[in-house]
Amino acid sequence: MLLLALDTATPAVTVALHDGTSVIASSSQVDARRHGELLLPAVDRVLTEAGLKLDAVTGIVVGVGPGPYTGLRVGLMTADTFGLALGVPVHGVCTLDGLAYAADVEGPFVVATDARRKEVYWARYADRRTRLSEPAVDRPAELDGTVTALPAVGAGALLYSDTFQDARAPEYVSAAALASLAAERLAAGEEPEPPRPLYLRRPDAQVPKNYKVVTPK
């Protein structure tokens, strides 16, 4: 097994290689505006570090969000392209699950990432591998107090630390955690998630109201 994992659902452009036992190479850069520019060089970098070629990869792992439309689609389209070119399966993993897997928290906790518009993408977890709720998007102040009182990891929790009473690292997801979680799930025979985006809301860019279509005479 050689899994190539990547995620662009957060400001982190993150890539990793996993051989079925452990992560053998990884790269992460934080830049919310350069996902498309940074992703392929990061893939090349981890392959070079591992001394491997792309055709050695036996599966692709991609973070499916939730995340902003523009950044998220960069990773998903790249993963689909690699899967088609190599003839290998593409496995989706919820980005929040990757953050949860990397969290050093005992007992129930929350993962919250920055959704912009003064909102967070979030989900509740029983432990680092068990999600209790479907991913959602809400304003932090509107969340139930039983949620915001729990330990919380992710950029959203850290950004709104006045609401999340016990905000902690990690701030962003790592492809190393995504790859390790996916490898565990595959080894256990769990059905992987489809590589389909979790947008949870419409894109920020909208067609203006009263837009008039101009047609040639």
Order of alpha helices (4+ residues) and beta strands (2+ residues): beta-beta-beta-alpha-beta-alpha-beta-alpha-beta-beta-beta-beta-alpha-beta-alpha-beta-alpha
